[in-house]
Amino acid sequence: MKSIAPRALAVTVVALCLFSLIPVTEAQRKTTKRLTVCANPKAACPSAATFEPHDLQFRVPKNAVIWETELFYAVILKSMNASDDNCELFIPESERTAAQDLFPDKKVFSSRCVEPGTLYYTNTRPNTRLMAVYAGSTLAEANRTLAAVKATGKFSAASIRRMRAGFNGT
């Protein structure tokens, strides 16, 4: 006669394993809180992070390490190639401020090398530096912004891109 002890032990082990997975499954179902972009450069943006003038600001909580914003649309005004290790090559701040003057209620931002303590932008190549204007959270807003950009006659190659801004505080 076979003992049922090994079978009971196996069932118990399987049950324990399954129960140990429940918290992981629940944790995976929780949505990650994304940070809110501060799109208007004239408005205050309370944040634990310190931003450079060329950064797209967003609300970073205290003790943040690595965070990303909600998805948003940007209109890329200009881009250039730069090697990952050449942090001295970027779109000049004078060009960004001239573009900011054209869109006073929408932040014009530009990217730099990604280093700890700096911002990064998703959906971009690491060896590309860009200058863009915040275009909203919907495609309709982005299309209106693109039309406004094209109407200036200064950025004929402008295009829409969906992205997130991120903060690497490590």
trRosetta pair geometry for C-beta under 8 A, 3 or more apart (Angstrom, degrees):
i j d omega theta_ij theta_ji phi_ij phi_ji
3 6 6.4 89 92 1 99 88
4 7 5.2 -60 -161 47 61 113
4 8 5.6 64 141 -26 84 106
5 8 5.7 -56 -141 39 29 111
5 9 6.2 32 158 -22 64 107
6 9 5.6 -54 -147 36 31 114
6 10 6.3 33 154 -21 65 105
7 10 5.7 -53 -149 35 32 112
7 11 6.4 31 153 -17 65 105
8 11 5.8 -52 -147 37 32 111
8 12 6.3 34 153 -21 64 107
9 12 5.7 -55 -148 36 30 113
9 13 6.4 31 154 -20 65 105
10 13 5.8 -53 -147 35 31 111
10 14 6.4 29 155 -16 64 106
11 14 5.8 -55 -147 39 31 110
11 15 6.2 32 154 -20 65 108
12 15 5.7 -56 -146 37 29 112
12 16 6.3 29 155 -18 64 106
13 16 5.8 -55 -148 37 29 110
13 17 6.4 31 153 -20 63 106
14 17 5.7 -55 -149 35 31 113
14 18 6.4 29 154 -18 65 106
15 18 5.8 -55 -148 37 31 110
15 19 6.3 27 155 -15 65 107
16 19 5.8 -56 -145 40 31 108
16 20 6.3 33 155 -23 65 106
17 20 5.8 -55 -149 32 30 112
17 21 6.9 31 152 -23 61 104
18 21 5.8 -56 -159 27 35 113
18 22 7.6 54 146 -40 61 89
19 22 5.8 -26 -162 -5 44 118
20 23 7.6 -47 -177 25 43 98
20 24 7.9 34 137 -5 63 111
21 24 5.4 -62 -160 42 55 114
21 25 5.9 55 146 -24 83 105
22 25 5.7 -57 -147 36 31 111
22 26 6.4 28 158 -15 66 106
23 26 5.7 -55 -145 40 34 110
23 27 6.1 36 155 -22 67 107
24 27 5.6 -55 -147 36 30 112
24 28 6.4 30 154 -21 64 105
25 28 5.7 -54 -149 34 30 111
25 29 6.7 31 152 -21 63 104
26 29 5.7 -55 -152 32 34 112
26 30 7.0 43 150 -29 64 96
27 30 5.8 -44 -158 18 37 114
34 68 6.1 -44 -135 98 91 76
34 69 5.8 66 171 170 100 27
34 70 4.2 122 114 -72 133 61
34 71 7.8 -20 175 -13 168 57
34 164 7.4 -97 -152 -134 125 126
35 58 4.6 93 130 148 118 125
35 59 5.6 -165 -166 68 97 69
35 60 6.3 -2 -129 -86 151 53
35 61 7.9 -142 -102 -13 108 82
35 67 5.4 71 -28 149 128 123
35 68 6.9 -174 22 107 99 27
35 69 4.7 -68 73 -103 87 61
35 70 7.0 -136 72 -15 40 71
35 167 7.8 22 15 4 161 119
36 58 6.1 171 88 -158 40 91
36 59 5.1 18 56 23 91 114
36 69 7.0 93 -122 -145 3 93
36 70 6.5 17 -102 1 47 116
37 56 6.3 -22 -148 158 107 111
37 57 7.5 115 -164 89 60 51
37 58 4.8 -51 -105 -95 44 102
37 69 5.1 58 -60 -163 88 145
37 70 6.7 -105 -12 48 95 91
37 72 5.5 -5 -7 -45 156 155
37 134 6.7 168 152 -135 139 137
37 165 6.7 106 -102 23 104 122
38 43 6.5 -145 -171 86 100 103
38 45 3.4 -25 -92 -106 170 128
38 47 7.7 -105 -19 -40 137 125
38 56 7.8 165 59 170 70 65
38 57 4.3 -30 55 96 119 101
38 58 5.8 -174 0 -95 81 37
38 59 6.8 110 -45 -41 102 75
38 107 7.4 80 104 -39 69 144
39 72 7.8 -173 -86 -151 114 150
39 106 6.2 -30 167 -134 95 64
39 107 5.7 -138 -165 6 43 104
39 134 4.5 -158 -141 126 92 154
39 136 7.6 51 -134 -87 159 45
40 43 4.2 61 86 6 113 111
40 105 5.5 -30 -127 -168 94 66
40 106 7.2 -46 -100 -88 53 33
40 107 7.0 -147 -101 -38 5 87
41 100 6.7 -1 14 -157 168 118
41 104 7.5 -111 55 -175 110 49
41 105 7.8 -164 30 -145 79 18
41 106 7.7 26 -7 109 94 14
41 107 4.7 128 -55 -95 94 78
41 108 7.9 -33 -40 21 141 65
42 104 7.0 39 -41 160 120 88
42 105 6.9 -41 10 -112 119 58
45 51 7.9 4 86 11 134 142
45 57 4.4 107 98 132 167 135
45 58 7.2 -83 -175 -106 130 10
45 59 6.6 -136 -178 -71 84 71
46 59 6.4 27 83 -121 68 99
47 51 7.3 43 77 -24 147 109
47 57 6.5 -150 -9 -174 153 100
47 58 6.8 106 -102 99 139 38
47 59 5.1 -147 -91 -130 88 42
47 60 4.7 60 -167 30 101 79
48 60 4.9 -104 51 101 84 89
48 61 6.0 17 3 143 132 19
48 62 4.5 167 -98 -84 150 51
48 63 7.6 -48 157 4 167 40
48 64 6.3 145 71 9 130 107
49 60 3.9 50 -12 40 111 148
49 64 7.1 -51 -54 58 104 130
49 167 5.8 -99 -90 -137 157 148
49 169 7.2 -120 -102 -83 107 120
51 55 4.1 -131 -167 72 103 137
51 57 4.8 -109 -16 -96 170 90
51 119 7.5 30 -130 -38 91 127
52 55 4.8 107 54 -16 74 106
52 112 8.0 17 58 -4 156 142
53 93 6.9 59 86 -146 123 121
53 96 7.9 135 123 106 98 134
53 97 7.9 -1 147 -76 130 100
54 93 6.1 -104 -66 -110 115 88
54 96 5.6 10 -117 145 93 175
54 109 6.0 103 166 -156 58 62
54 110 4.6 -53 -172 49 116 92
54 112 7.1 94 95 -34 138 109
55 109 6.0 5 177 -141 17 115
55 119 5.1 131 -134 -2 109 146
55 165 7.9 108 -174 -164 85 141
56 69 8.0 -67 115 -18 118 160
56 107 5.5 125 -122 116 76 140
56 109 4.0 -61 -51 -55 84 163
56 119 7.1 161 45 -180 76 162
56 121 7.9 77 23 -89 128 110
56 134 6.3 128 -131 -69 121 112
56 165 4.9 -144 77 -74 119 156
57 107 7.1 -157 21 -110 82 160
58 69 4.9 -123 -111 -90 165 118
58 165 6.0 164 -13 77 134 125
58 167 7.6 -138 63 -36 111 119
60 64 4.8 -109 -180 26 96 156
60 67 6.1 158 -128 53 87 145
60 167 5.6 8 -104 11 134 172
60 169 7.8 130 -176 -50 142 135
61 64 5.2 121 65 -55 71 106
61 67 7.6 134 27 -72 87 160
64 67 4.9 -40 -167 -19 126 127
64 167 6.4 39 127 95 130 132
64 169 5.6 108 104 10 77 150
65 169 5.1 -132 -146 67 31 101
65 170 5.7 46 -171 -68 93 79
66 166 7.0 9 -172 178 80 109
66 167 6.8 -177 -141 90 40 63
66 168 5.4 9 -110 -115 90 59
66 169 6.6 -152 -65 28 47 76
66 170 6.6 -10 -53 -30 99 103
67 166 6.7 179 93 -151 43 68
67 167 5.0 6 54 48 86 103
67 169 7.9 21 7 -2 90 112
68 122 7.0 30 -143 -28 131 128
68 164 4.5 34 179 150 110 137
68 165 7.1 163 -153 85 64 38
68 166 4.3 -29 -99 -98 79 91
68 167 7.7 -168 -78 17 38 67
69 72 6.7 -22 120 -6 125 114
69 164 5.0 178 60 -161 77 81
69 165 4.7 36 5 49 128 80
69 166 7.2 -129 2 -71 75 47
70 137 6.9 -4 121 -121 124 117
70 164 7.1 -163 99 -117 17 96
71 137 7.3 101 95 -146 71 79
71 162 5.8 11 -176 179 109 103
71 163 7.3 157 -147 85 67 17
71 164 5.8 -61 -95 -70 51 88
72 134 6.6 -21 150 -151 138 89
72 135 7.4 144 158 57 90 67
72 136 6.8 -173 -162 110 89 21
72 137 5.5 -61 -116 -95 73 62
72 162 7.3 175 90 -150 27 64
72 163 6.7 -33 65 68 71 64
72 164 7.2 111 19 -100 80 46
72 165 7.9 -10 34 -8 122 90
73 134 8.0 100 85 -173 57 52
73 135 4.2 -69 109 82 96 108
73 136 5.6 -4 49 67 107 66
73 137 7.0 167 7 -111 87 12
73 138 7.3 -55 -2 75 130 20
73 139 6.7 134 -69 -98 151 44
73 141 6.7 155 50 84 130 95
73 142 3.5 -66 137 -83 155 127
73 145 7.5 159 111 40 114 137
73 160 5.8 -15 -168 -165 112 102
73 161 7.1 149 -154 79 62 37
73 162 5.5 -39 -96 -96 68 66
73 163 7.9 104 -120 21 25 71
74 109 7.9 -72 -133 49 136 105
74 132 4.0 41 163 156 123 138
74 133 6.6 155 -162 72 77 36
74 134 6.0 -49 -107 -108 81 36
74 135 5.4 153 -120 7 20 101
74 142 7.8 -19 15 -125 11 108
74 160 7.5 150 80 -153 40 54
74 161 5.5 -22 63 65 88 88
74 162 7.9 151 18 -102 72 20
74 163 5.9 -24 10 31 117 117
75 132 6.0 161 77 -160 41 84
75 133 5.1 -10 55 55 97 91
75 135 4.8 105 -24 -64 86 132
75 142 6.8 158 -60 -161 87 80
75 145 5.2 -153 -25 122 131 111
75 146 5.1 174 -110 -86 128 69
75 149 5.1 -161 139 -27 153 157
75 155 8.0 101 142 116 111 148
75 158 5.3 17 171 -179 104 113
75 159 7.1 166 -155 82 64 24
75 160 5.8 -36 -101 -94 67 60
75 161 7.8 143 -108 19 20 74
76 79 6.0 -8 179 -41 123 109
76 130 5.6 -60 -139 -164 101 127
76 131 7.6 104 -163 75 60 47
76 132 4.9 -44 -101 -96 47 102
76 158 6.4 169 79 -150 58 58
76 159 5.2 -8 47 59 106 78
76 160 7.7 -171 7 -89 82 9
76 161 5.5 50 -33 -2 110 120
77 99 5.8 73 161 -137 173 150
77 108 7.3 1 -5 -145 148 108
77 130 7.9 127 46 177 67 82
77 131 4.9 -54 64 102 107 93
77 132 5.9 173 3 -104 83 36
77 133 6.2 73 -42 -15 116 91
77 149 6.7 -136 -99 -153 88 131
77 155 4.6 -75 -150 -123 76 148
77 158 5.7 -10 -109 -105 46 98
78 91 5.9 121 96 -112 121 142
78 95 7.2 -46 41 151 157 137
78 130 6.9 163 89 -155 52 58
78 131 4.6 15 52 44 94 108
78 155 6.9 -108 -51 -126 79 106
78 157 8.0 83 -102 71 52 110
79 128 5.4 0 -175 -177 116 112
79 129 6.8 160 -155 84 63 47
79 130 4.4 -20 -102 -102 88 84
79 131 7.5 -157 -72 21 48 64
80 89 7.4 -120 113 157 125 103
80 90 7.9 156 61 -144 121 29
80 91 6.5 150 11 -66 120 85
80 128 7.1 152 77 -155 35 66
80 129 5.3 -14 61 59 87 95
80 130 7.8 174 20 -81 60 44
81 127 5.9 16 -158 136 79 97
81 128 6.0 -43 -102 -100 51 66
81 129 7.9 150 -121 17 4 78
82 86 5.1 -126 179 79 96 112
82 89 4.0 178 -125 96 126 122
82 90 7.0 -36 -35 -73 166 53
82 127 6.0 -162 73 -175 49 66
82 128 7.1 126 27 -117 78 17
82 129 5.2 32 8 -16 129 109
83 86 4.5 81 59 2 88 108
83 89 7.8 75 33 39 68 139
83 127 6.0 -17 -122 -137 27 109
84 113 7.4 99 -173 -133 53 97
84 126 5.5 14 -99 135 104 112
84 127 5.6 -68 -53 -87 71 83
86 89 4.6 20 132 13 115 115
86 113 7.8 -171 87 -75 37 120
87 90 7.8 -3 -178 -35 48 111
87 112 6.7 48 -158 173 85 93
87 113 3.7 -52 -111 -14 96 145
87 115 7.3 15 -110 -36 143 127
89 129 6.8 -158 121 -12 78 146
90 110 6.5 113 170 144 109 122
90 111 7.2 -143 -139 93 111 55
90 112 5.2 -22 -97 -109 152 72
90 113 7.9 -104 -64 -22 119 71
90 129 4.6 -158 -128 -154 66 154
91 95 5.5 -93 169 72 97 133
91 96 6.4 110 115 -52 109 96
91 110 4.9 -126 61 -147 115 141
91 129 5.7 -176 -16 131 84 115
91 130 7.3 -7 -12 162 134 12
91 131 4.6 -91 89 -45 167 115
92 95 4.9 97 69 3 84 100
92 96 7.3 -152 103 -3 48 86
93 96 5.4 -54 -150 38 41 113
93 97 6.2 38 155 -18 72 104
93 110 7.8 -146 -98 38 54 143
94 97 6.0 -53 -143 38 30 107
94 98 6.4 34 154 -21 62 106
95 98 5.7 -53 -148 35 31 113
95 99 6.5 29 154 -15 64 106
95 131 6.6 -94 117 -78 111 168
96 99 5.8 -58 -151 39 32 109
96 100 6.2 38 149 -26 66 105
96 108 5.6 172 -169 122 77 111
96 109 7.5 17 -151 -146 126 14
96 110 4.9 -96 -89 -20 132 126
96 131 5.6 -145 -95 -134 85 122
97 100 5.2 -45 -143 32 37 118
97 101 6.7 48 153 -26 62 96
98 101 5.8 -46 -158 24 32 115
98 102 7.4 33 145 -19 58 100
99 102 5.6 -51 -162 27 42 115
99 103 6.9 -6 155 19 71 104
99 108 4.6 165 108 -155 105 161
99 131 6.4 126 24 155 163 128
99 133 6.9 -135 154 -65 115 107
99 154 7.8 -168 -105 112 84 141
99 155 8.0 57 -122 -53 116 131
100 103 6.5 -82 -148 60 34 78
100 104 7.2 73 159 -99 69 47
100 107 7.6 -17 -121 -154 100 41
100 108 4.2 -135 -79 35 72 122
101 104 6.9 7 -152 -71 31 84
102 108 7.9 71 53 -55 90 143
102 152 5.6 17 -159 -107 140 148
102 154 7.3 -123 -86 35 162 147
103 106 4.5 -50 159 56 117 99
103 108 5.9 121 60 -50 118 104
103 133 5.1 49 59 -142 169 139
103 148 7.3 102 -100 125 104 128
103 149 7.8 -13 -63 -86 130 80
106 133 5.2 61 120 176 119 102
106 134 4.9 -151 -174 64 91 87
106 135 7.3 50 -166 -82 143 39
106 145 6.8 144 -136 -126 173 122
107 133 7.1 163 91 -152 43 59
107 134 4.7 48 54 -4 85 123
108 131 6.7 18 175 178 98 93
108 132 7.2 -175 -151 96 61 33
108 133 4.8 -31 -98 -96 75 78
108 134 7.8 -122 -72 1 31 74
109 131 7.4 -175 96 -149 36 55
109 132 6.1 -17 62 63 78 78
109 133 7.8 140 16 -102 67 29
109 134 7.1 59 0 -44 109 88
109 165 7.9 -19 121 -96 167 135
110 129 6.9 29 176 172 95 93
110 130 6.6 -161 -144 99 63 45
110 131 4.3 -20 -97 -100 98 75
110 132 7.5 147 -90 16 48 63
111 119 7.6 -119 -125 99 71 98
111 120 7.6 49 -142 -140 110 44
111 121 5.5 -94 -90 12 124 122
111 124 6.7 -173 -56 129 168 167
111 128 7.6 53 72 109 142 69
111 129 5.2 -159 80 -146 92 60
111 130 5.1 44 14 42 114 74
111 131 8.0 -134 12 -68 70 42
112 118 6.4 -91 77 -175 112 142
112 119 7.9 87 39 60 92 82
112 129 6.9 28 -100 -126 30 109
113 118 7.2 60 90 83 64 164
114 118 6.3 -165 -143 86 41 115
114 119 8.0 -87 -115 104 76 35
114 120 4.3 32 -114 -92 118 114
114 126 6.8 -75 14 -138 125 93
114 168 6.9 73 -176 14 93 145
115 118 4.9 61 56 13 74 126
115 168 7.6 -168 108 81 27 128
116 168 5.5 -105 -122 126 47 105
116 169 7.2 52 -173 180 79 13
116 170 5.0 -91 -132 79 114 69
117 168 6.9 -50 -7 93 23 76
117 169 6.2 62 -96 -127 51 47
117 170 8.0 -114 -42 58 63 40
118 168 6.6 -2 58 52 56 99
119 165 5.7 -18 -167 -174 119 101
119 166 6.6 140 -160 74 64 48
119 167 6.0 -35 -103 -93 67 61
119 168 7.8 156 -111 14 19 80
120 165 7.4 151 80 -162 40 54
120 166 4.7 -20 63 62 88 103
120 168 6.3 42 -5 -16 114 114
121 124 5.0 45 96 5 100 135
121 130 7.4 -84 63 51 152 122
121 163 5.3 18 180 167 94 142
121 164 7.3 170 -153 83 54 43
121 165 5.6 -29 -100 -105 73 62
121 166 7.3 -179 -83 16 24 82
122 163 5.1 167 69 -158 74 80
122 164 4.5 27 21 46 123 86
122 165 7.9 -132 5 -72 81 18
122 166 6.6 81 -39 -21 93 116
123 161 5.9 170 122 173 126 109
123 162 6.4 90 -5 86 176 60
123 163 4.4 -132 45 -99 117 86
123 164 7.7 108 2 17 102 67
124 128 5.7 -129 176 72 96 115
124 130 6.3 -118 -133 0 137 134
124 161 7.7 69 -73 158 84 155
124 163 6.8 23 -30 -117 95 139
125 128 4.3 79 66 -1 96 114
132 135 8.0 -74 168 -20 102 101
132 161 7.3 -78 -120 45 148 114
133 145 6.4 -161 103 178 114 124
133 149 6.6 -180 35 -84 138 120
134 145 8.0 -119 108 -131 43 161
135 141 6.0 146 152 122 69 89
135 142 4.0 68 135 -117 127 69
135 145 3.8 -148 -132 53 91 156
135 146 7.0 31 -135 -41 141 75
135 160 6.6 -110 84 -127 168 92
136 140 7.8 -67 105 78 149 62
136 141 2.7 -51 78 117 168 143
136 142 5.7 -135 54 -52 100 63
136 144 7.8 43 -2 50 147 105
136 145 6.5 -178 -2 -24 104 130
137 141 6.7 50 41 35 47 146
138 141 4.7 99 60 6 82 100
138 142 6.9 -145 99 -4 46 88
139 142 5.3 -54 -147 39 37 116
139 143 6.3 40 154 -22 68 102
139 160 7.6 76 -141 164 75 156
140 143 5.9 -52 -149 33 30 110
140 144 6.7 30 152 -17 62 103
141 144 5.8 -56 -152 36 33 111
141 145 6.3 32 151 -18 67 106
142 145 5.6 -54 -147 37 33 111
142 146 6.2 37 152 -22 66 104
142 160 4.8 82 161 -136 125 128
143 146 5.5 -48 -144 35 33 114
143 147 6.5 37 154 -21 63 102
143 160 7.3 -31 -74 -66 54 149
144 147 5.7 -52 -152 33 32 113
144 148 6.6 32 149 -18 64 105
145 148 5.6 -54 -151 37 35 112
145 149 6.3 38 150 -21 67 104
146 149 5.5 -52 -147 35 33 114
146 150 6.3 31 155 -17 66 106
146 158 6.1 171 -143 122 79 118
146 159 7.7 13 -124 -143 122 20
146 160 5.6 -60 -66 -58 132 101
147 150 5.8 -54 -145 38 30 109
147 151 6.3 37 152 -28 63 106
148 151 5.6 -51 -149 29 31 118
148 152 7.4 40 152 -28 59 94
149 152 6.2 -49 -168 16 36 111
149 155 5.3 -48 168 65 103 127
149 158 4.7 -175 125 -173 136 174
150 153 7.7 48 168 -67 45 37
150 155 7.2 -95 -89 77 44 82
150 156 7.4 71 -132 -119 78 44
150 158 6.2 -136 -68 49 74 128
152 155 6.7 39 69 14 116 88
153 156 7.5 6 -163 -66 44 86
155 158 4.2 64 129 -51 111 109
